[in-house]
Amino acid sequence: MHLATTAEGLPAGPVRAPKLGTTSALRQLWHSRIEKDISLTLIVQIVLGLLLVVGLVTIIMSNKNWHWTKLTLVLLIFFAGVGYLFLAAETVRIHQNLRKNIPRFQDQIATLEKQNYELVNGVRDEPGINELDHRLQIVTRERGRVWRNVMPAGQLNPEGALPVEITSPIPHGLEQDAIVYAFESGNPNSADPSGGPQYLGEFRVKAVQEGGALLESVLLLGNRDRQRLGSSQGPWRLYETMPIDRHALYAELGEEALRQMVPAESADEYLRHGTEATADDDQWHVIGIDDNGNRVGPDNIDQAVRKLYDRSLRDYAFIFNQLAGERIVAIAKQAAVAKDNEKLLQSLEGAEATGKFRQQQIDSLNRDLAGMKTDREAIESHRDAVLGLLTHFEERIAGYLKANSELAKRYTTQQLGLASYIDRVAPAP
């Protein structure tokens, strides 16, 4: 049994239904009273008629003994009494007409009180207002505060701050330096997520004013984020806490509705949740169920009688922050790669200029080579001519040497012969 905690005028404690036996007794009592009132009314009417007749006869018969003033006074008193009795009878009739509906109204009151009791406290498996209000408070506490129909009210400044207008509630209750998460309102476009309403980012309340606030992005905004924020027309939803991913949110959705809400690459993961696991599923997506239908721990998965596919819940705040960090790293790498590309382009331009210079040198060397080849051909032709002359002169020299050798031999022979002749002619002293 729960106590009412809402502010809509619900009772502070449980409402108890009236006892049906007491209601029946009251109804019978009212019926008996109505019957008595009907009998009394009839008796009063008869008595009133008799009194009227007797009174008139008595007054008429007394006109001989009474003075006309006494007769007039008695007649007035008689008519006043008759009027009083008439009003009394009319009062009885009015009470009778009004009280005859009391049992029906009491039955309706008993029925409505029973319905009110069931609405407040529930009946059988249907929760009542107290239980639903308790659940609503739990869900609201988990979700945190939400500001809906928030409209951008200015341009995004270079520091990443944007003014917004908050129409409800009044006052809006945002505090300075609070952190909020902004989403565009509307149904997402699962076919093209970038083309439909989407998550805008994490913002800090830089300043507050009546009917609005100044939001500053917590993370570094890129060109795409600035363009998206600047082109967003609203309305937005601001969440005090990042929405939590829960299995119950999608438990009652059909396949068609689910595929329209989530991207195509994730739809099968949502549809398979709670179905039988397959051998291809990794251990992080498999849970075990024992004989009593309770979930077993990961260390006792071998004792499970059934293994079901379990979709891993996502911590969107952590994921968005992690992706933002990865995006910053990617932007830094992109800038570094762009700088490297710029340097490479400069080096390439220098290499191309050097290549053109080298090509000019090659062309010049080729022209020099062609001239050298021409000179070589001339030199080789001159060399061949010189070698021919050399061979000719060598042959002539060889002939002259042979002739000189023969001449020397002849001269030597002549000298030796002359020496022998002198020795013979002129003896030694």
PATOR-607971 format. One line per 5 residues: number of its first residue (from 1); their letters; for each residue x, z, y of C-alpha. Coordinates in nm, 4 decimals. Layout:
% PATOR-607971
NUM> a> X:Z:Y; ...
This chain:
% PATOR-607971
1> mhlat> 0.0000:0.0000:0.0000; 0.1547:-0.1101:0.3327; 0.0827:0.0156:0.6821; -0.0040:-0.2388:0.9509; 0.2842:-0.3108:1.1913
6> taegl> 0.1482:-0.6036:1.3949; 0.0560:-0.5962:1.7617; -0.2740:-0.7828:1.7215; -0.4884:-0.4697:1.6961; -0.4578:-0.4145:1.3207
11> pagpv> -0.5246:-0.0609:1.2002; -0.2263:0.1668:1.1648; -0.3235:0.2612:0.8104; -0.4999:0.1115:0.5119; -0.8641:0.0145:0.5603
16> rapkl> -1.0904:0.1532:0.2892; -1.4013:-0.0298:0.1741; -1.7310:0.1633:0.1886; -1.8852:0.2966:-0.1290; -2.1554:0.0647:-0.2584
21> gttsa> -2.3648:0.3515:-0.3979; -2.3925:0.5171:-0.0562; -2.4923:0.1851:0.1023; -2.7737:0.1338:-0.1535; -2.9046:0.4854:-0.0927
26> lrqlw> -2.9066:0.4244:0.2813; -3.0874:0.0951:0.2306; -3.3570:0.2630:0.0176; -3.3911:0.5384:0.2775; -3.4411:0.2849:0.5557
31> hsrie> -3.6998:0.0941:0.3496; -3.8974:0.4157:0.2928; -3.8792:0.5000:0.6642; -4.0042:0.1539:0.7586; -4.2996:0.1885:0.5187
36> kdisl> -4.3821:0.5282:0.6709; -4.3563:0.3786:1.0222; -4.5975:0.1004:0.9223; -4.8510:0.3574:0.7866; -4.8102:0.5760:1.0939
41> tlivq> -4.8697:0.2803:1.3247; -5.1905:0.1937:1.1437; -5.3111:0.5560:1.1621; -5.2244:0.5756:1.5335; -5.4191:0.2580:1.6022
46> ivlgl> -5.7255:0.3929:1.4140; -5.7042:0.7296:1.5883; -5.6612:0.5560:1.9239; -5.9722:0.3466:1.8627; -6.1800:0.6519:1.7622
51> llvvg> -6.0594:0.8516:2.0614; -6.1408:0.5648:2.2932; -6.4950:0.5375:2.1576; -6.5550:0.9157:2.1507; -6.4060:0.9638:2.4939
56> lvtii> -6.6113:0.6938:2.6557; -6.9325:0.8235:2.4909; -6.8558:1.1807:2.5986; -6.7798:1.0815:2.9578; -7.0959:0.8681:2.9784
61> msnkn> -7.3106:1.1532:2.8393; -7.1545:1.4070:3.0807; -7.2448:1.2181:3.4009; -7.5689:1.4211:3.4270; -7.3922:1.7608:3.4257
66> whwtk> -7.0539:1.6891:3.5999; -6.9834:1.6074:3.9571; -6.8640:1.2589:4.0130; -6.5191:1.3882:4.1161; -6.4772:1.5784:3.7919
71> ltlvl> -6.6024:1.2764:3.6043; -6.3503:1.0544:3.7837; -6.0657:1.3004:3.7149; -6.1527:1.3267:3.3456; -6.1845:0.9495:3.3241
76> liffa> -5.8387:0.9066:3.4801; -5.6927:1.1668:3.2454; -5.8588:0.9886:2.9550; -5.7232:0.6485:3.0539; -5.3761:0.8018:3.1109
81> gvgyl> -5.3877:0.9532:2.7621; -5.5053:0.6217:2.6182; -5.2202:0.4462:2.8028; -4.9738:0.7004:2.6737; -5.0995:0.6516:2.3166
86> flaae> -5.0793:0.2741:2.3648; -4.7211:0.2973:2.4848; -4.6376:0.5260:2.1955; -4.7862:0.2757:1.9506; -4.5939:-0.0057:2.1189
91> tvrih> -4.2730:0.1998:2.0934; -4.3364:0.2520:1.7239; -4.3894:-0.1230:1.6836; -4.0664:-0.2044:1.8650; -3.8743:0.0472:1.6565
96> qnlrk> -4.0289:-0.1028:1.3466; -3.9205:-0.4577:1.4443; -3.5718:-0.3428:1.5310; -3.5144:-0.1192:1.2311; -3.6370:-0.3591:0.9693
101> niprf> -3.3082:-0.5599:1.0083; -3.0886:-0.2523:0.9679; -3.0498:-0.2856:0.5845; -2.9513:-0.6521:0.6218; -2.7002:-0.5629:0.8916
106> qdqia> -2.5664:-0.2804:0.6797; -2.5196:-0.5201:0.3895; -2.3356:-0.7583:0.6223; -2.1232:-0.4737:0.7574; -2.0340:-0.3646:0.4046
111> tlekq> -1.9442:-0.7242:0.3098; -1.7368:-0.7735:0.6245; -1.5617:-0.4403:0.5776; -1.4770:-0.5388:0.2197; -1.3496:-0.8769:0.3393
116> nyelv> -1.1513:-0.7060:0.6153; -0.9988:-0.4686:0.3624; -0.9021:-0.7578:0.1349; -0.7608:-0.9554:0.4290; -0.5532:-0.6637:0.5479
121> ngvrd> -0.4350:-0.5291:0.2106; -0.4728:-0.8339:-0.0152; -0.6617:-0.8861:-0.3376; -0.5112:-0.9434:-0.6797; -0.2197:-1.1903:-0.6414
126> epgin> -0.3107:-1.2905:-0.2860; -0.1023:-1.1018:-0.0251; -0.2796:-0.9436:0.2702; -0.2057:-0.9411:0.6405; 0.0175:-0.6355:0.6055
131> eldhr> 0.2301:-0.7998:0.3357; 0.2410:-1.1348:0.5158; 0.3353:-0.9636:0.8397; 0.6106:-0.7780:0.6535; 0.7407:-1.1047:0.5088
136> lqivt> 0.7164:-1.2729:0.8490; 0.9220:-0.9980:1.0063; 1.1878:-1.0360:0.7353; 1.2000:-1.4140:0.7834; 1.2089:-1.3743:1.1621
141> rergr> 1.4880:-1.1175:1.1374; 1.6893:-1.3494:0.9123; 1.6255:-1.6499:1.1341; 1.6840:-1.4739:1.4650; 1.5250:-1.5682:1.7956
146> vwrnv> 1.4307:-1.9305:1.8667; 1.3668:-2.1016:2.1989; 1.1588:-2.4184:2.1641; 1.0851:-2.7065:2.4026; 1.4135:-2.6557:2.5867
151> mpagq> 1.4826:-2.9483:2.8204; 1.8164:-3.0615:2.9700; 1.7977:-3.0154:3.3464; 2.1136:-3.1843:3.4736; 2.4301:-3.3739:3.3955
156> lnpeg> 2.7127:-3.2641:3.1679; 3.0071:-3.1523:3.3814; 3.3731:-3.2171:3.2900; 3.4093:-2.8629:3.1471; 3.1341:-2.9316:2.8911
161> alpve> 2.8609:-2.7234:3.0616; 2.4996:-2.8411:3.0855; 2.2001:-2.6741:3.2613; 1.8776:-2.6418:3.0601; 1.5203:-2.5450:3.1414
166> itspi> 1.3392:-2.2880:2.9230; 0.9625:-2.2808:2.9771; 0.8703:-2.0196:2.7162; 0.8824:-1.7318:2.6649; 0.8822:-1.5902:3.0168
171> phgle> 1.1255:-1.4283:3.0684; 1.3304:-1.6238:2.8149; 1.5528:-1.3273:2.7201; 1.8841:-1.5123:2.6947; 2.1830:-1.2962:2.7844
176> qdaiv> 2.5035:-1.4140:2.9448; 2.7896:-1.4870:2.7004; 2.5427:-1.5108:2.4088; 2.6081:-1.7802:2.1480; 2.3284:-2.0252:2.0620
181> yafes> 2.3038:-2.3302:1.8367; 2.1264:-2.6366:1.9798; 1.9239:-2.8879:1.7765; 1.7189:-3.1860:1.8878; 1.3495:-3.1455:1.7985
186> gnpns> 1.1774:-3.3881:1.5635; 1.2007:-3.5158:1.2080; 1.5461:-3.6361:1.0991; 1.6203:-3.9965:1.0110; 1.7639:-3.9780:0.6585
191> adpsg> 1.8371:-4.3522:0.6537; 2.0453:-4.3307:0.9728; 2.1278:-3.9662:1.0588; 2.3197:-4.0661:1.3709; 2.0110:-4.2449:1.5052
196> gpqyl> 1.7633:-3.9561:1.4776; 1.7416:-3.5943:1.5988; 2.0505:-3.4007:1.5026; 2.2670:-3.0939:1.5592; 2.4088:-3.0870:1.9128
201> gefrv> 2.6631:-2.8087:1.8850; 2.7473:-2.4455:1.9459; 2.7124:-2.3249:2.3052; 2.7915:-2.0129:2.5071; 2.5479:-1.8994:2.7762
206> kavqe> 2.7713:-1.9244:3.0815; 2.5026:-1.8232:3.3326; 2.1338:-1.7331:3.3264; 1.8628:-1.7774:3.5848; 1.4858:-1.7554:3.5911
211> ggall> 1.3410:-2.0310:3.3748; 1.6736:-2.1655:3.2517; 2.0415:-2.1188:3.1715; 2.3778:-2.2920:3.1892; 2.5172:-2.3725:2.8437
216> esvll> 2.8860:-2.4395:2.7847; 3.0159:-2.5944:2.4638; 3.2256:-2.3567:2.2552; 3.4184:-2.6394:2.0889; 3.6142:-2.9205:2.2481
221> lgnrd> 3.3854:-3.2158:2.3172; 3.4953:-3.5643:2.2255; 3.3778:-3.8877:2.3826; 3.1031:-3.9289:2.1218; 2.9765:-3.5707:2.1759
226> rqrlg> 2.9704:-3.6170:2.5522; 2.7831:-3.9436:2.5186; 2.5307:-3.7879:2.2787; 2.4691:-3.4831:2.4998; 2.4447:-3.6956:2.8115
231> ssqgp> 2.1929:-3.9358:2.6542; 1.9762:-3.6686:2.4838; 1.6342:-3.6498:2.6511; 1.5100:-3.3405:2.4651; 1.3235:-3.1372:2.3743
236> wrlye> 1.5769:-2.9064:2.2091; 1.5559:-2.5937:1.9965; 1.8008:-2.3102:2.0563; 1.8715:-2.0741:1.7637; 2.0305:-1.7336:1.8053
241> tmpid> 2.1545:-1.7595:1.4451; 2.2516:-2.0739:1.2585; 1.9640:-2.1596:1.0166; 2.0332:-2.0433:0.6617; 2.0189:-2.2804:0.3679
246> rhaly> 1.7739:-2.1491:0.1037; 1.6345:-2.2931:-0.2162; 1.2820:-2.1776:-0.1296; 1.2694:-2.4097:0.1726; 1.2476:-2.7169:-0.0509
251> aelge> 1.0761:-2.5682:-0.3578; 0.7290:-2.7098:-0.2825; 0.8364:-3.0504:-0.1470; 0.7767:-3.3634:-0.3521; 1.0405:-3.6241:-0.4220
256> ealrq> 0.9169:-3.8659:-0.1563; 0.9023:-3.6017:0.1176; 1.2420:-3.4661:0.0144; 1.4064:-3.8080:0.0244; 1.2720:-3.8559:0.3763
261> mvpae> 1.4255:-3.5265:0.4918; 1.7751:-3.5328:0.3407; 2.0380:-3.8099:0.3245; 2.0227:-4.0426:0.0252; 2.3588:-3.9229:-0.1104
266> sadey> 2.2311:-3.5608:-0.1241; 1.8707:-3.6181:-0.2390; 1.9518:-3.6094:-0.6129; 2.1273:-3.2751:-0.5707; 1.8112:-3.1239:-0.4155
271> lrhgt> 1.5803:-3.2840:-0.6740; 1.7853:-3.1647:-0.9704; 1.7862:-2.7998:-0.8637; 1.6304:-2.5848:-1.1377; 1.6370:-2.8624:-1.4019
276> eatad> 1.8333:-2.8608:-1.7247; 2.2089:-2.8945:-1.6761; 2.4051:-3.1752:-1.8407; 2.7514:-3.1870:-1.9891; 2.8787:-3.3768:-1.6838
281> ddqwh> 2.7903:-3.0909:-1.4435; 3.0800:-2.8745:-1.3291; 3.0746:-2.4965:-1.3685; 3.0002:-2.4391:-0.9997; 2.6596:-2.6061:-1.0350
286> vigid> 2.5471:-2.4445:-1.3629; 2.3720:-2.1080:-1.4090; 2.2674:-1.9355:-1.7308; 1.9263:-1.7852:-1.8198; 1.8834:-1.5221:-2.0929
291> dngnr> 1.5862:-1.4588:-2.3258; 1.4015:-1.2572:-2.0607; 1.4325:-1.5312:-1.7996; 1.6951:-1.3394:-1.6028; 2.0093:-1.4957:-1.4657
296> vgpdn> 2.3332:-1.4035:-1.6398; 2.6704:-1.3635:-1.4733; 2.9368:-1.6336:-1.4803; 3.1442:-1.4298:-1.7256; 2.8511:-1.4204:-1.9735
301> idqav> 2.7470:-1.7838:-1.9434; 2.8103:-1.8300:-2.3156; 2.5280:-1.5829:-2.3912; 2.2693:-1.7861:-2.1975; 1.9875:-1.9515:-2.3912
306> rklyd> 1.9315:-2.2058:-2.1133; 2.1627:-2.3649:-1.8600; 2.0143:-2.4947:-1.5385; 2.1523:-2.7049:-1.2564; 2.1946:-2.4973:-0.9401
311> rslrd> 2.2416:-2.6561:-0.5993; 2.5148:-2.4823:-0.4037; 2.3910:-2.3329:-0.0782; 2.5667:-2.4409:0.2381; 2.6941:-2.2174:0.5168
316> yafif> 2.6256:-2.4549:0.8041; 2.7988:-2.2433:1.0697; 3.1198:-2.2378:0.8634; 3.0883:-2.6053:0.7701; 3.0309:-2.7181:1.1295
321> nqlag> 3.3235:-2.5099:1.2562; 3.5456:-2.6380:0.9773; 3.4425:-2.9963:1.0459; 3.5016:-2.9400:1.4171; 3.8519:-2.8149:1.3396
326> eriva> 3.9134:-3.1123:1.1128; 3.7763:-3.3384:1.3847; 4.0214:-3.1918:1.6376; 4.3065:-3.2444:1.3906; 4.1833:-3.5981:1.3292
331> iakqa> 4.1630:-3.6603:1.7049; 4.5187:-3.5273:1.7442; 4.6377:-3.7459:1.4575; 4.4515:-4.0403:1.6059; 4.6185:-3.9802:1.9416
336> avakd> 4.9574:-3.9492:1.7682; 4.8956:-4.2670:1.5704; 4.7834:-4.4427:1.8892; 5.1030:-4.3254:2.0616; 5.3079:-4.4394:1.7637
341> nekll> 5.1261:-4.7722:1.7688; 5.2011:-4.8042:2.1379; 5.5679:-4.7357:2.0729; 5.5640:-4.9736:1.7777; 5.4043:-5.2394:1.9958
346> qsleg> 5.6719:-5.1822:2.2549; 5.9382:-5.2004:1.9829; 5.7697:-5.5103:1.8451; 5.7716:-5.6694:2.1888; 6.1415:-5.5816:2.2199
351> aeatg> 6.2043:-5.7139:1.8693; 6.0169:-6.0324:1.9549; 6.2237:-6.0692:2.2731; 6.5396:-6.0024:2.0716; 6.4165:-6.2510:1.8110
356> kfrqq> 6.3635:-6.5128:2.0799; 6.7143:-6.4418:2.2145; 6.8588:-6.4606:1.8652; 6.6663:-6.7794:1.8051; 6.8153:-6.9198:2.1227
361> qidsl> 7.1582:-6.8120:1.9975; 7.0819:-6.9730:1.6605; 6.9746:-7.2936:1.8334; 7.2904:-7.2860:2.0460; 7.5054:-7.2132:1.7371
366> nrdla> 7.3267:-7.4910:1.5506; 7.4104:-7.7263:1.8338; 7.7709:-7.5976:1.8268; 7.7687:-7.6385:1.4490; 7.6482:-7.9936:1.4810
371> gmktd> 7.9259:-8.0623:1.7340; 8.1770:-7.8902:1.5103; 8.0586:-8.0948:1.2148; 8.1083:-8.4066:1.4247; 8.4519:-8.2818:1.5261
376> reaie> 8.5287:-8.1962:1.1646; 8.4297:-8.5396:1.0531; 8.6569:-8.6864:1.3229; 8.9336:-8.4425:1.2256; 8.8891:-8.5220:0.8558
381> shrda> 8.8973:-8.8936:0.9391; 9.2129:-8.8398:1.1471; 9.3517:-8.6218:0.8698; 9.2886:-8.8919:0.6135; 9.4605:-9.1393:0.8414
386> vlgll> 9.7524:-8.9008:0.8940; 9.7706:-8.8322:0.5210; 9.7768:-9.2031:0.4590; 10.0620:-9.2446:0.7060; 10.2316:-8.9406:0.5565
391> thfee> 10.2061:-9.0875:0.2102; 10.3379:-9.4149:0.3433; 10.6287:-9.2444:0.5192; 10.6949:-9.0255:0.2149; 10.7144:-9.3340:0.0045
396> riagy> 10.9482:-9.4964:0.2574; 11.1573:-9.1778:0.2791; 11.1751:-9.1655:-0.0981; 11.2921:-9.5287:-0.0912; 11.5418:-9.4515:0.1836
401> lkans> 11.6697:-9.1505:-0.0110; 11.7094:-9.3578:-0.3189; 11.8842:-9.6274:-0.1201; 12.1075:-9.3674:0.0500; 12.1856:-9.2137:-0.2876
406> elakr> 12.2849:-9.5470:-0.4246; 12.4795:-9.6259:-0.1079; 12.6527:-9.2860:-0.1299; 12.7423:-9.3539:-0.4886; 12.8823:-9.6941:-0.3936
411> yttqq> 13.0656:-9.5388:-0.0987; 13.2018:-9.2634:-0.3142; 13.3133:-9.5134:-0.5735; 13.4804:-9.7159:-0.3019; 13.6506:-9.4069:-0.1601
416> lglas> 13.7754:-9.3063:-0.4997; 13.9012:-9.6560:-0.5638; 14.0787:-9.6643:-0.2266; 14.2311:-9.3224:-0.3011; 14.3651:-9.4521:-0.6342
421> yidrv> 14.5012:-9.7594:-0.4659; 14.6749:-9.5572:-0.1960; 14.8198:-9.3324:-0.4581; 14.9600:-9.6263:-0.6324; 15.0899:-9.8058:-0.3268
426> apap> 15.2233:-9.5129:-0.1431; 15.3924:-9.2567:-0.3703; 15.3628:-8.8974:-0.2824; 15.6484:-8.7651:-0.0722
